[in-house]
Amino acid sequence: MVLLSLIATHSDVDLETVARLSAGASQVSSSLLETGSAVTGSVVLATCNRFEVYCEAKSEADVEAARSAVVAEISRHSGLTKDLVSRSFATNTGESVAQHLFAVGAGLDSAVVGEREIAGQVRRALIEAQEKGTASGGLTRLFQTASRTSKDVGALTALGKRGLSIVSVALELASDLSLDVDWSRKDVVVFGTGAYAGATMALLKERGCTRVSVYSSSGRAESFAASRGGTPLTRDSLPAALAAADVVIGCSGSESQVSADDIRRVRASSNKPLIIIDLALTHDFEPDVREVNGVDLITLESVRLAAPAEQAESLKQASGIVADAAKAFSELQLSRQMDSAIVALRRHTLNVLDSELEKVRAQHGCTGAAEEVEFAMRRMVKQLLHVPTVRARELAASGQQDEYIKGLEALFGITPDHPVERRRAAAAPHGTVTGHPDASPAGTSDDSLDGTDTAASA
């Protein structure tokens, strides 16, 4: 199995295009697997400034077909042309897949370097894929390792001690623009009830802000405010709250945007300044609201430009942790690819042994001597398999697993089962045998050997 990822981030693509690509993101993974394409697993990571699709393909030969399938599904859900979608995404394969995701999870690829919110978004992306049944084993291990790597970066470097986030930098900018920096005296309206809205509520509370109202076009404001504090707003009560607000924070990404005319209308009777913070990828406010007298607009681009530069030594340490983790993960993945080859070799050899033992039993019967012969022959086979098993791991770690598999085919006529085929065989009715003619029935102990047990027993 081969991992690949399609990446569109704030670093390479404008946020408007990222937002358009993200349309229908929640359906992409499921529809990919439903179409029966070369994709065998998928996890989507969509945040305020990135849209990334992680996939597992059957083999290296299927990578291009898998990429085409992803592009086609994103085009179908977003309404963008396949050509535009294809040009918007960078593609990673091999160790680069892990390298990028681990850096993302650690906050090294964020607009605010070292921010911690992205780690939670990486975890939630995997959970959502698992709930939908689209997360393959390889992708599950990839995302779980990304979460562990993020924790290591947070614990072992100064990045984790800064506590910076996109929301915190945005609130600092708002404080700089305010005549009164005391948040306990501010009236704040928050649009949205998602992850960023939750992070915003928590940081407002830390700053002593208690006069917070929440609006959601989906109708979830009441339950959200009940668990996090604040006053829920309805469509009828929203205009009055906006008229009295000192700060308005957009985190919803609603399809309908608040325009400059909307702001002028609801603020007609107010003469105090208003700060609008728009953190939604698809924008809760039209850009021209900054043209309204007395209104300052803070956007994701504002946050990116204002984010403090991290110390070079901290970044070097974090990058080293990420690189080591990516290398270790990739070596483990290559090693796992050899499991089917090792199982095939063991199965073939032990089948030969069973055949020979059957001849012994047929000639001598079930006697003590026959049992001793069996014991001796099984020890002999394990000894013979030890070096080929260790060698398989060594070749996999250096990326030469194909040579080993070709050697098995050339020397023994053994073709290792594909992992998907093994799962199908295990699910087949009892007694059904799939794969190579020498294969033993599904469900025997040799079919379930993992790499560690194989090497140890050999």
C-alpha positions, 0 to 999 in steps of 0.5 A, a space after each residue: 500500500 502507498 500513501 499520497 497526499 494532495 496539498 493546497 495551503 495558504 503558502 502556495 494558494 490564495 485563501 479564496 481558492 482554498 475556500 472554493 476547493 474546500 466546498 463539499 470537503 466532508 463528502 470527498 472521502 466517502 465518495 472516493 471510496 464509493 466510486 471504486 477508484 484506486 483509492 483504498 482509504 482517505 482522510 481530509 484535513 480542512 482548516 481556515 487556511 488549508 485543504 489537504 487530502 491524504 489517501 492510500 493507494 494499492 501500489 505505486 502503479 496506482 498513485 496517478 490514478 488515485 490522484 486523478 480520482 481525488 481531483 475528479 471528486 473535488 471538482 465535482 463537489 466544488 464546481 471548479 474545473 479539473 484543470 484548476 483543481 489539479 493545478 491548485 494541489 501539490 502532491 506528496 508521496 513516500 516520506 514527504 507525506 509524513 514529513 508534511 503532515 507531521 510539520 502541519 500537526 506541530 504547527 510548523 506550517 501554520 500562519 502562526 508558527 507553533 500554534 496548537 489549534 492545528 493539532 486538535 484539527 489533525 486529531 478530529 480529521 482522523 476521528 471523522 474519517 474513522 466514523 465514516 469508515 474511510 480511514 485505512 490502517 496506514 492512514 490511521 497510523 500516519 495521523 496517530 503518529 502525527 499527533 504523537 509528534 506534535 506532543 513531542 514538539 510541544 513538550 521538547 521545544 519552546 514552541 509549545 510554551 508560547 501558547 500562540 494561535 491564530 485566535 490569540 494573535 487576532 485578539 492581540 491585534 484587536 487590543 492594539 487597535 482599541 482605545 480601551 484594552 480592558 476586555 472586561 468592558 467590551 461587548 463581543 459578538 461571535 459568529 459560529 459554533 465550530 472549533 475556532 468559535 470554541 477556541 475564541 470563547 476560551 481565550 475571551 474568557 482568559 482575558 476577562 471578557 464576559 459580555 459575549 453573544 453568539 450567533 449561528 445561522 444553523 441554530 446551534 447558538 443556544 446549545 453552544 452558549 450553554 456549554 461555553 458561556 455567553 448569550 445566544 442570539 437569534 436572527 431577530 436579536 442579532 442587529 441590536 447586538 451588532 449595534 452595541 458591539 465593540 468587537 465582532 468575530 467571524 468563525 462560521 464561514 457561512 454562505 451569506 456574508 455581512 456587507 458594508 451596507 449591513 454594518 452601516 444599517 445596524 450601526 447607524 445609531 452608534 458612534 463608537 468604533 468597531 473591530 471586526 475579526 474575520 477568521 472564517 476561510 470563506 469569510 463572514 464579512 465582505 472585504 469592503 466593511 473596512 471602508 465603513 467609518 469607524 470600522 477596522 477589519 482584521 483578517 487571516 492575512 493580517 494575522 499572518 503578517 502580524 505573527 511573531 517570528 519564532 527563534 531559529 533554535 526552537 524551529 531547528 529543534 522542532 524541525 529535527 523532531 519532525 524529520 526523525 519521526 517522518 523517517 522512522 514512520 516511513 521505514 516502518 511503512 516499508 517494513 510493513 509492506 514486506 509482511 505479505 512477502 514474509 508470510 508467503 515465504 513461511 507459508 510456502 516453506 511450512 507447507 513443504 514441511 507438512 508434506 514431508 511430515 505426512 510422508 513420514 507419518 504414512 510410513 511410520 505411523 504416529 510414533 514417538 520417533 515421528 514426533 521427534 522427526 517433526 520437532 527436528 524438521 520444524 527447528 530446521 525450517 525456522 533456522 532456514 527462515 531466519 536470515 531471509 526474514 531479517 534480510 527482508 527487513 533490511 531491504 525494506 528499510 533501504 527501499 529495496 523491497 521490490 528486489 526481495 519480492 522479485 527474488 521470491 518469485 524467481 527462486 520459489 515461484 511465490 507471489 505474496 498476497 496483496 494486503 487487501 486480498 488477504 483481508 478478503 481471503 480471511 472473510 471468505 467462507 471456511 475452507 476457501 483458499 485464495 492466492 497462490 496454489 501453495 497457500 494454506 487455508 485462511 485463518 491458519 496461524 501463519 496468515 496472521 503473523 505480524 512482522 515482529 512475531 515473524 522475525 522473533 520466531 524465525 
